[in-house]
Amino acid sequence: MTTTIHPIRCADGFTLQATLHASQSAAKGLVLLNPATAVTERLYAPFARHLAAQGFHAVTYNYRGMQQDAAAKNVQAGFSTWADQDVEAVTRWAAEQHPTLPLLAVGHSFGGHAIGLCESSKLLKGAVMITAHAGCLRFVSPLGERLRVTAMLKAIGPLCARTLGYVPGKKLGIGEDLPGQVMLEWSRWTSLPRYFFDDPRMNAVERFSRPRMPVLSIGFNDDPWAPSEAVDLVSGHLTGCAVERRQYGPEHSRNQAIGHMGFFRDRHADTLWPEVTAWLHHHAQSAAV
């Protein structure tokens, strides 16, 4: 495997940096790894290396505000910016750079939402959504976790966003620092019955109806933020896609915890990763015929 860094210019002029993890053999396809909220591409590097070893090119990247040279405190961006500018740009860049390869995506949490939101998803031949759930507070359990999350998303986070202009996620223990607008959108959506599908500014119902491709939507039984009904709420809006739903638990991976973030840890390399890789291989092969 070889890795190369590529600048990608977004429609609004902002430049992202993407890492191409290239297979040493003839590539079966190219897989985009769309990150979750408050997570950088470091989390996805082991899975990208795994994909490269299995004959795929893989692309990892950070949303604006998650890059060292464009920190959250210096960037004006919300979830809508990440989808409409960043994911759009990376997807179109990948399609232009490798036009002969089937293009697929793996979206983690918000990265899965972006697959439904983005117009460029028409370029994909298939997509895997990992814990892409409706982040409504009513879905979070147990009660202690719901209270903790409520305090962060309804009080502490918005206060930081309004007073500091960003959220110091590292100090607060919620991951990386976040642009203020991301937190304010997130906070607003958590109280809506259908999350961002009830926000008229997002037009998410119509946008999710546009893609036409196979989708694998995965949830985990030990994820306190994303129970199966929250995952179903999101994948159910992909009305033009052939959606396959799978639900896994620690019992499917030698009783090791998975949760909301754990799938991409290499402790699941011999158990859960081959399931997703096989799905990607099947649909890359089908698209190439």
C-alpha positions in Angstrom: 0.0 0.0 0.0 1.1 3.5 -0.7 -0.3 6.8 0.7 -0.4 10.2 -1.0 -1.9 13.5 0.0 -4.1 15.4 -2.3 -5.5 19.0 -2.1 -9.2 19.2 -3.0 -10.8 22.5 -3.7 -14.4 22.9 -2.6 -16.9 25.0 -4.6 -16.7 27.9 -2.1 -12.9 28.0 -2.5 -11.9 26.2 0.7 -9.2 23.5 0.3 -9.3 20.1 2.0 -6.5 17.6 2.2 -7.4 14.0 1.4 -5.2 10.9 1.9 -5.3 8.2 -0.8 -4.5 4.7 0.5 -3.7 2.9 -2.7 -3.8 -0.8 -3.3 -0.6 -2.4 -4.7 -2.7 -4.6 -7.0 -5.2 -3.6 -9.6 -7.9 -1.8 -7.7 -11.4 -3.3 -7.5 -12.9 0.1 -6.7 -12.4 3.3 -4.7 -14.0 3.7 -1.3 -14.6 7.1 0.4 -14.5 7.1 4.2 -16.8 9.9 5.3 -16.1 10.8 9.0 -18.4 11.2 12.0 -18.8 14.4 14.0 -15.8 15.4 16.1 -13.6 12.7 14.6 -10.5 13.0 12.3 -9.3 10.7 9.6 -6.9 9.0 12.1 -9.7 6.8 13.3 -10.3 5.5 9.8 -6.7 4.9 8.7 -6.6 1.2 9.9 -9.8 0.4 8.0 -8.4 2.2 5.0 -5.2 0.1 5.1 -7.4 -3.0 5.4 -9.3 -2.0 2.3 -6.1 -1.4 0.4 -4.9 -4.8 1.4 -8.1 -6.3 0.0 -7.6 -4.6 -3.4 -9.4 -1.3 -3.0 -8.2 2.3 -3.1 -9.5 4.2 0.0 -9.7 7.9 0.7 -9.7 9.4 4.1 -10.1 13.1 4.9 -11.1 15.7 7.5 -14.0 18.1 7.3 -13.2 21.8 7.5 -12.6 22.8 11.1 -11.1 19.4 11.8 -7.8 20.0 10.1 -4.7 21.2 12.0 -4.2 24.1 9.6 -7.9 25.1 9.8 -8.9 24.7 13.4 -12.5 24.8 14.5 -12.1 28.2 16.2 -11.1 29.7 12.8 -13.8 28.1 10.6 -17.4 29.0 10.0 -19.1 25.7 9.1 -22.1 23.6 10.0 -23.2 20.1 9.1 -24.8 21.6 6.0 -21.4 23.0 5.0 -19.7 19.7 5.5 -22.2 17.9 3.3 -22.8 20.6 0.6 -19.2 21.6 0.3 -16.8 19.1 1.7 -18.3 15.7 1.0 -19.5 17.0 -2.4 -16.0 18.1 -3.3 -14.3 14.8 -2.2 -16.9 12.6 -4.0 -16.6 14.6 -7.2 -12.8 14.7 -7.0 -12.6 10.9 -6.6 -14.9 10.3 -9.5 -12.9 12.6 -11.7 -9.5 11.2 -10.7 -10.5 7.5 -11.0 -13.3 7.4 -13.6 -12.8 3.8 -14.5 -13.2 2.5 -10.9 -16.6 1.8 -9.2 -17.0 4.5 -6.6 -18.3 3.5 -3.2 -18.6 5.1 0.2 -18.5 4.2 3.9 -20.2 6.8 6.0 -19.8 6.9 9.8 -22.6 8.6 11.7 -22.9 12.0 10.1 -20.8 10.7 7.3 -23.7 8.3 6.5 -26.1 11.2 6.7 -24.1 13.0 4.0 -24.6 10.0 1.7 -28.3 10.8 1.8 -27.9 14.6 1.7 -25.4 14.9 -1.1 -26.3 15.4 -4.7 -23.0 13.8 -5.7 -24.1 10.5 -4.3 -25.5 9.8 -7.8 -21.9 9.0 -8.6 -21.8 6.1 -6.1 -22.3 2.5 -7.0 -23.0 1.6 -3.4 -22.7 2.8 0.2 -22.3 1.5 3.7 -23.8 3.5 6.6 -22.2 2.8 10.0 -24.3 4.0 12.9 -26.0 6.6 10.7 -28.8 7.4 13.1 -31.3 10.1 14.0 -29.6 11.8 16.9 -32.8 12.6 18.8 -32.3 12.8 22.6 -35.3 10.5 23.1 -33.3 7.6 21.6 -30.4 7.9 24.0 -30.3 5.4 26.8 -29.8 4.6 29.7 -31.2 7.6 31.5 -27.8 8.7 32.9 -26.3 8.8 29.5 -29.3 10.8 28.2 -28.9 13.4 30.9 -25.2 13.7 30.2 -25.8 14.1 26.5 -28.6 16.6 27.1 -26.4 18.8 29.3 -23.7 18.8 26.6 -25.9 19.3 23.5 -28.5 21.7 25.0 -26.5 23.7 27.5 -22.7 23.4 27.5 -22.1 23.0 23.8 -24.4 25.8 22.6 -23.0 28.2 25.3 -19.5 27.5 24.1 -20.5 28.0 20.5 -22.2 31.3 21.1 -19.5 32.7 23.4 -16.3 31.3 22.0 -17.4 30.7 18.4 -16.4 27.0 18.6 -16.7 24.1 21.0 -13.6 22.9 22.8 -14.5 19.2 22.3 -11.1 17.9 23.5 -11.4 19.7 26.9 -15.1 18.6 27.2 -14.3 15.0 26.3 -16.5 14.7 23.2 -13.8 14.3 20.7 -12.2 17.0 18.6 -13.0 20.7 18.7 -16.0 21.6 16.7 -17.1 24.7 14.7 -19.8 26.6 16.6 -22.4 26.2 13.8 -22.1 22.4 13.9 -23.0 22.4 17.6 -25.9 24.8 17.1 -27.4 22.8 14.3 -26.8 19.5 16.2 -28.5 21.0 19.3 -31.5 22.2 17.4 -32.1 18.8 15.7 -31.9 16.7 18.8 -35.3 17.9 19.9 -37.1 17.4 16.6 -39.1 14.2 16.3 -37.4 13.2 13.1 -34.1 14.9 13.6 -33.0 17.0 10.6 -35.8 15.6 8.5 -38.1 18.0 10.4 -35.8 21.0 9.7 -37.2 22.8 6.6 -33.8 24.4 6.0 -32.3 21.0 5.3 -34.9 19.7 2.8 -33.6 16.3 3.9 -36.7 14.2 3.0 -36.4 15.2 -0.7 -32.6 15.0 -0.7 -32.6 11.4 0.7 -35.1 10.4 -2.0 -32.6 11.2 -4.8 -29.9 8.4 -4.5 -30.4 5.2 -6.5 -28.0 2.5 -5.3 -27.6 -0.4 -2.9 -27.1 0.6 0.7 -26.0 -1.4 3.7 -27.1 0.2 6.9 -25.4 -1.1 10.1 -26.2 -0.6 13.8 -24.8 -2.0 17.0 -26.7 -3.3 19.9 -24.3 -1.7 22.5 -24.4 1.8 21.0 -26.2 4.0 23.5 -26.7 6.8 21.0 -28.0 4.8 18.1 -30.5 2.1 18.9 -32.0 0.2 15.9 -35.0 2.4 15.7 -32.8 5.5 15.3 -30.8 3.9 12.6 -34.0 2.7 10.9 -35.4 6.3 10.9 -32.5 7.5 8.8 -32.2 4.6 6.4 -36.0 4.5 5.9 -35.8 7.8 4.1 -33.6 6.4 1.4 -36.7 5.6 -0.6 -34.9 5.2 -4.0 -32.3 2.8 -2.7 -32.2 -0.9 -2.1 -31.4 -0.8 1.7 -30.1 -3.8 3.6 -30.2 -3.5 7.4 -27.8 -5.4 9.6 -27.6 -5.2 13.4 -24.5 -6.6 15.2 -23.5 -6.9 18.8 -20.3 -7.8 20.8 -21.3 -11.4 20.4 -20.5 -11.1 16.7 -16.9 -10.0 17.5 -15.6 -12.2 20.3 -17.6 -10.3 22.9 -15.6 -7.1 22.3 -17.4 -3.8 22.7 -18.4 -1.9 19.5 -20.5 1.0 20.5 -20.8 4.2 18.4 -17.1 4.5 17.6 -15.6 1.0 17.8 -16.3 -0.5 14.4 -13.2 1.2 13.0 -10.9 -0.1 15.7 -8.6 -2.9 14.4 -9.8 -5.3 17.1 -12.7 -6.0 14.8 -10.4 -6.6 11.8 -11.1 -10.4 11.7 -14.8 -10.3 12.6 -16.8 -7.3 11.5 -14.5 -5.8 8.8 -14.7 -8.8 6.5 -18.5 -8.5 6.5 -18.4 -5.0 5.1 -15.5 -5.7 2.8 -17.3 -8.6 1.2 -20.4 -6.4 0.6 -18.2 -3.7 -1.0 -16.5 -6.3 -3.1 -19.8 -7.7 -4.3 -21.2 -4.4 -5.3 -17.9 -3.1 -6.9 -17.9 -6.3 -9.0 -21.5 -5.9 -9.9 -20.9 -2.3 -11.0 -17.9 -3.3 -13.1 -19.9 -5.9 -15.2 
